[in-house]
């Protein structure tokens, strides 16, 4: 009987002292409260969030869809924060334990606040998309990514401060480390700055056909922090450092509104003056009256110079189309028309030739 009494006293002592000065009954009640909020978390995800998503899909505005999707994570995290807070304040901790529990609560609340701010940035991108005349879509994407990284760093610093970890010495150490890295990563920063200049100056955007003489020609697929990805016309993929677009002339072929045709037509030296004038006038008339050419930009058809083996006639005009394929077709039609005009006027095209004179003795 005495043994049973001793065991009963020991059991009650353990039950009352429990863990960290909290009796087992309070711990069980606290766990029960936390489990209730976990169930509530499941209700939020299955009912409330899905209901909000269905309502948002009925509207034509994508801002509310993005906002609901962005808030899904924080909304599921909120019951955990509330559950732990209520459960912890129901239990009677010792002074030291209470301080640790309060720090955990502050940490969870801080994480929740910065998570909400981090997620709100995504819907802001739709608001910034209205500034596409000032900022490019790629630059807006960079701004959004930078803000997300900044919010994450600030949130991490706030959490570390709660746990007594001073971030001042860490920042100072990172500053010295950053100087060392900067000295060895000059090319990286040069490419980063060049990429920002490309986006700010709107030199090109994703989907544009660009040409950098002697370096690359193709379609822009991605503009990154360090490099730009370009799909060449043979379907191979080229990754070009951004400084190439800052230090070299970039031709944005996609922005071409009038394609240039510039030729030198070589005629034989036995072509008469009347033939030259007639050929010149008929070519100029064909271009001026043609529906495929833009006469307002400028037309030039003139006898240019006397070369070693030919009389050169310069032809320069611009097409109305901004399509490369249509430009090729217009060039072909013009070439056929010029050949017909030259042959109709009994003239001939010249080719490089030499005459050898043998002296008679």
C-alpha positions as CSV (number, residue, x, y, z in Angstrom):
1,X,0.0,0.0,0.0
2,X,2.8,2.4,0.8
3,X,4.5,1.6,-2.5
4,X,1.2,2.5,-4.3
5,X,1.0,5.8,-2.4
6,X,4.6,6.7,-3.3
7,X,3.9,6.0,-7.0
8,X,0.7,8.1,-6.8
9,X,2.5,11.0,-5.2
10,X,5.3,10.9,-7.8
11,X,2.8,10.7,-10.6
12,X,0.9,13.8,-9.3
13,X,4.1,15.6,-8.9
14,X,5.2,14.9,-12.5
15,X,1.6,15.8,-13.7
16,X,1.7,19.2,-11.9
17,X,5.3,20.1,-12.8
18,X,5.0,18.8,-16.3
19,X,7.4,20.3,-18.8
20,X,9.0,23.7,-18.2
21,X,6.8,24.2,-15.2
22,X,3.6,23.6,-17.1
23,X,1.4,20.8,-15.9
24,X,0.5,18.0,-18.3
25,X,-3.2,19.0,-18.4
26,X,-2.5,22.5,-19.6
27,X,-0.1,21.1,-22.2
28,X,-2.9,18.7,-23.5
29,X,-5.3,21.6,-23.6
30,X,-2.8,23.8,-25.5
31,X,-2.1,21.0,-28.0
32,X,-5.9,20.6,-28.4
33,X,-6.3,24.4,-29.1
34,X,-3.4,24.2,-31.6
35,X,-5.0,21.2,-33.4
36,X,-8.4,23.1,-33.6
37,X,-6.6,25.9,-35.5
38,X,-4.9,23.4,-37.7
39,X,-8.4,22.1,-38.6
40,X,-9.4,25.7,-39.2
41,X,-6.4,26.0,-41.5
42,X,-7.7,23.1,-43.6
43,X,-11.2,24.8,-43.8
44,X,-9.6,28.0,-45.0
45,X,-7.7,26.2,-47.8
46,X,-10.6,24.1,-48.9
47,X,-13.5,26.4,-48.6
48,X,-12.6,30.1,-48.2
49,X,-9.7,30.3,-50.6
50,X,-11.4,28.2,-53.3
51,X,-14.5,30.3,-52.9
52,X,-12.5,33.5,-53.4
53,X,-10.6,32.0,-56.4
54,X,-13.9,31.1,-58.1
55,X,-15.3,34.7,-57.4
56,X,-12.1,36.2,-58.8
57,X,-12.2,34.1,-62.0
58,X,-15.6,35.6,-62.8
59,X,-14.1,39.1,-63.2
60,X,-12.2,40.3,-66.2
61,X,-9.5,41.9,-64.1
62,X,-6.5,39.7,-63.4
63,X,-5.4,41.8,-60.4
64,X,-7.9,40.1,-58.0
65,X,-6.9,36.6,-59.3
66,X,-3.2,37.4,-58.6
67,X,-4.0,38.9,-55.2
68,X,-6.0,35.8,-54.1
69,X,-3.3,33.4,-55.4
70,X,-0.6,35.5,-53.6
71,X,-2.4,35.5,-50.3
72,X,-3.1,31.8,-50.3
73,X,0.2,31.0,-48.4
74,X,-0.1,33.6,-45.7
75,X,-3.8,32.8,-45.2
76,X,-2.9,29.2,-44.4
77,X,-0.1,30.3,-42.1
78,X,-2.3,32.7,-40.1
79,X,-4.2,29.9,-38.2
80,X,-0.8,28.4,-37.1
81,X,0.3,31.8,-35.7
82,X,-3.0,32.3,-33.9
83,X,-3.2,28.8,-32.7
84,X,0.3,28.8,-31.2
85,X,-0.3,32.3,-29.7
86,X,-3.6,31.3,-27.9
87,X,-2.3,27.9,-26.9
88,X,0.9,29.4,-25.4
89,X,-1.0,32.1,-23.4
90,X,-3.4,29.5,-22.0
91,X,-0.4,27.7,-20.4
92,X,1.4,29.0,-17.3
93,X,5.1,29.1,-18.1
94,X,8.0,30.1,-15.8
95,X,9.4,33.5,-16.3
96,X,12.4,32.3,-18.4
97,X,10.2,29.9,-20.5
98,X,7.6,32.7,-21.0
99,X,10.3,34.9,-22.5
100,X,11.3,32.2,-25.0
101,X,7.6,31.5,-25.9
102,X,7.0,35.3,-26.4
103,X,10.0,35.4,-28.7
104,X,8.6,32.5,-30.7
105,X,5.3,34.3,-31.0
106,X,7.0,37.5,-32.1
107,X,9.0,35.5,-34.7
108,X,5.9,33.9,-36.1
109,X,4.1,37.2,-36.3
110,X,7.1,38.9,-37.9
111,X,7.4,36.0,-40.5
112,X,3.6,36.4,-41.3
113,X,3.9,40.2,-41.7
114,X,6.9,40.1,-44.1
115,X,5.4,37.1,-45.9
116,X,2.2,39.2,-46.6
117,X,4.4,42.1,-47.8
118,X,6.4,39.8,-50.0
119,X,3.3,38.3,-51.6
120,X,1.6,41.7,-52.1
121,X,4.5,42.7,-54.4
122,X,3.4,40.2,-57.1
123,X,0.0,41.9,-57.7
124,X,1.8,45.3,-57.8
125,X,3.4,44.1,-61.0
126,X,0.0,44.3,-62.7
127,X,-0.3,47.9,-61.5
128,X,3.2,48.7,-62.8
129,X,2.3,47.1,-66.2
130,X,0.4,50.3,-66.9
131,X,3.7,52.1,-67.0
132,X,4.9,50.1,-70.0
133,X,5.5,53.4,-71.9
134,X,8.1,54.4,-69.3
135,X,9.3,51.0,-68.1
136,X,9.7,47.8,-70.1
137,X,8.2,44.5,-69.0
138,X,11.6,43.1,-68.4
139,X,12.6,46.1,-66.2
140,X,9.4,45.7,-64.2
141,X,10.3,42.1,-63.7
142,X,13.7,43.1,-62.4
143,X,12.2,45.6,-60.0
144,X,9.7,43.0,-58.6
145,X,12.5,40.5,-58.1
146,X,14.7,43.1,-56.4
147,X,11.9,44.1,-54.0
148,X,11.2,40.5,-53.1
149,X,14.8,39.9,-52.3
150,X,14.9,43.2,-50.2
151,X,11.8,42.2,-48.2
152,X,13.3,38.7,-47.6
153,X,16.5,40.2,-46.3
154,X,14.7,42.7,-44.1
155,X,12.4,39.9,-42.7
156,X,15.4,37.7,-42.0
157,X,17.2,40.7,-40.2
158,X,14.1,41.3,-38.1
159,X,13.9,37.7,-37.0
160,X,17.6,37.6,-36.1
161,X,17.2,40.7,-34.0
162,X,14.4,39.1,-32.1
163,X,16.7,36.3,-31.1
164,X,19.4,38.7,-30.0
165,X,21.6,38.2,-33.1
166,X,23.1,41.6,-34.0
167,X,23.1,42.1,-37.7
168,X,25.4,45.2,-37.6
169,X,28.7,43.2,-37.4
170,X,27.3,40.8,-40.0
171,X,26.6,43.6,-42.4
172,X,30.1,45.1,-41.8
173,X,31.6,41.7,-42.5
174,X,29.6,41.3,-45.6
175,X,30.7,44.8,-46.7
176,X,34.4,43.8,-46.5
177,X,33.6,40.6,-48.2
178,X,31.7,42.5,-50.9
179,X,34.7,44.7,-51.6
180,X,36.8,41.6,-52.1
181,X,34.2,40.1,-54.4
182,X,33.7,43.3,-56.3
183,X,37.4,43.4,-57.2
184,X,37.3,39.9,-58.6
185,X,33.8,40.2,-60.2
186,X,34.1,43.4,-62.2
187,X,32.8,41.7,-65.3
188,X,29.7,40.6,-63.4
189,X,28.9,44.1,-62.4
190,X,29.7,45.5,-65.8
191,X,27.2,43.0,-67.3
192,X,24.6,43.9,-64.7
193,X,24.8,47.6,-65.3
194,X,24.8,47.0,-69.1
195,X,21.6,44.9,-68.7
196,X,19.9,47.7,-66.7
197,X,20.9,50.2,-69.4
198,X,19.5,47.9,-72.1
199,X,16.1,47.8,-70.3
200,X,16.0,51.5,-69.3
201,X,16.9,52.7,-72.8
202,X,14.5,50.1,-74.4
203,X,17.1,49.0,-76.9
204,X,15.2,45.7,-77.5
205,X,12.7,43.4,-75.8
206,X,11.9,39.7,-75.7
207,X,10.8,38.6,-79.2
208,X,12.8,41.2,-81.1
209,X,15.0,40.4,-84.0
210,X,18.4,42.1,-83.3
211,X,21.7,42.3,-85.1
212,X,25.1,43.1,-83.5
213,X,27.7,43.2,-86.3
214,X,30.3,40.5,-85.9
215,X,28.7,39.2,-82.7
216,X,25.2,37.8,-83.0
217,X,21.9,37.9,-85.0
218,X,18.7,36.3,-83.9
219,X,15.5,36.5,-81.7
220,X,15.8,37.7,-78.1
221,X,14.4,35.0,-75.8
222,X,15.4,36.2,-72.3
223,X,17.1,39.3,-70.8
224,X,18.9,38.3,-67.6
225,X,20.9,40.1,-65.0
226,X,24.3,39.0,-66.5
227,X,23.5,37.9,-70.0
228,X,20.9,37.8,-72.7
229,X,19.7,34.6,-74.4
230,X,19.2,34.8,-78.2
231,X,17.9,32.1,-80.5
232,X,19.8,32.2,-83.8
233,X,18.0,31.4,-87.1
234,X,19.6,27.9,-87.2
235,X,17.7,27.3,-83.9
236,X,20.9,27.2,-81.9
237,X,20.9,29.1,-78.6
238,X,23.5,31.8,-77.9
239,X,24.1,33.4,-74.4
240,X,25.7,36.8,-74.9
241,X,27.1,38.9,-72.0
242,X,25.2,42.2,-71.6
243,X,28.2,44.4,-72.0
244,X,28.3,43.5,-75.7
245,X,25.0,45.4,-76.2
246,X,26.4,48.4,-74.3
247,X,29.7,48.7,-76.1
248,X,28.5,47.8,-79.7
249,X,25.9,49.2,-82.0
250,X,22.7,47.1,-81.7
251,X,20.3,47.1,-84.8
252,X,16.8,46.2,-83.8
253,X,15.6,44.7,-87.1
254,X,12.1,44.2,-85.7
255,X,11.7,48.0,-85.5
256,X,12.3,48.4,-89.2
257,X,9.4,50.3,-90.9
258,X,10.9,50.7,-94.4
259,X,13.3,48.2,-95.8
260,X,16.2,49.6,-97.9
261,X,17.1,48.5,-101.4
262,X,20.4,49.9,-102.5
263,X,22.0,48.6,-105.7
264,X,24.7,49.5,-108.2
265,X,23.7,48.5,-111.8
266,X,26.6,48.1,-114.2
267,X,26.0,48.8,-117.9
268,X,28.4,48.3,-120.8
269,X,30.4,51.2,-122.1
270,X,28.8,51.1,-125.5
271,X,25.5,52.2,-123.9
272,X,24.5,55.5,-125.5
273,X,23.5,58.6,-123.6
274,X,19.9,58.3,-124.8
275,X,19.8,54.7,-123.6
276,X,21.2,55.7,-120.2
277,X,18.6,58.5,-119.8
278,X,15.7,56.2,-120.9
279,X,16.8,53.4,-118.6
280,X,17.2,55.8,-115.7
281,X,13.8,57.4,-116.2
282,X,11.9,54.1,-116.6
283,X,13.4,52.6,-113.5
284,X,12.6,55.8,-111.5
285,X,9.0,55.7,-112.9
286,X,8.6,52.0,-112.0
287,X,9.6,52.7,-108.4
288,X,7.6,56.0,-108.1
289,X,4.4,54.5,-109.4
290,X,4.8,51.1,-107.7
291,X,2.5,50.3,-104.8
292,X,5.3,48.4,-102.9
293,X,7.6,51.4,-102.5
294,X,7.5,54.5,-100.2
295,X,8.4,57.6,-102.3
296,X,8.2,59.9,-99.3
297,X,11.3,58.4,-97.8
298,X,13.3,59.1,-100.9
299,X,14.1,57.6,-104.3
300,X,17.4,57.9,-106.1
301,X,18.1,56.6,-109.6
302,X,21.2,58.3,-111.1
303,X,24.2,57.6,-113.3
304,X,26.9,57.3,-110.6
305,X,30.3,56.9,-112.0
306,X,32.6,55.4,-114.7
307,X,34.2,52.2,-113.4
308,X,37.0,50.2,-115.0
309,X,34.6,47.9,-116.9
310,X,31.2,49.6,-116.7
311,X,29.0,52.7,-116.4
312,X,27.5,52.4,-112.9
313,X,23.9,53.5,-112.2
314,X,22.9,53.9,-108.5
315,X,19.4,52.7,-107.5
316,X,18.2,53.5,-103.9
317,X,14.6,53.2,-102.6
318,X,12.6,52.0,-99.6
319,X,9.7,49.5,-99.4
320,X,6.5,50.2,-97.6
321,X,6.4,46.8,-95.9
322,X,8.1,46.1,-92.6
323,X,8.1,42.3,-93.3
324,X,11.4,40.8,-94.3
325,X,9.8,38.1,-96.5
326,X,7.7,40.7,-98.4
327,X,10.9,42.8,-98.8
328,X,12.6,39.9,-100.5
329,X,9.6,39.6,-102.9
330,X,9.7,43.3,-103.7
331,X,13.4,43.1,-104.4
332,X,12.9,40.2,-106.7
333,X,10.2,42.0,-108.7
334,X,12.4,45.1,-109.0
335,X,15.3,43.1,-110.2
336,X,13.2,41.5,-112.9
337,X,11.7,44.8,-113.9
338,X,15.2,46.4,-114.2
339,X,16.4,43.6,-116.4
340,X,13.4,43.9,-118.7
341,X,13.9,47.7,-118.9
342,X,17.6,47.3,-119.8
343,X,16.9,44.6,-122.4
344,X,14.0,46.6,-123.9
345,X,16.3,49.5,-124.6
346,X,18.8,47.3,-126.4
347,X,21.5,47.7,-123.6
348,X,23.5,45.1,-121.8
349,X,24.8,44.6,-118.3
350,X,28.6,44.8,-117.9
351,X,30.9,42.4,-116.2
352,X,34.6,42.8,-115.2
353,X,36.7,42.5,-118.3
354,X,40.2,43.5,-119.6
355,X,41.3,44.4,-123.1
356,X,44.8,43.4,-124.2
357,X,46.5,45.4,-126.9
358,X,49.4,43.8,-128.8
359,X,51.9,46.3,-130.2
360,X,52.8,45.6,-133.9
361,X,56.4,45.9,-134.8
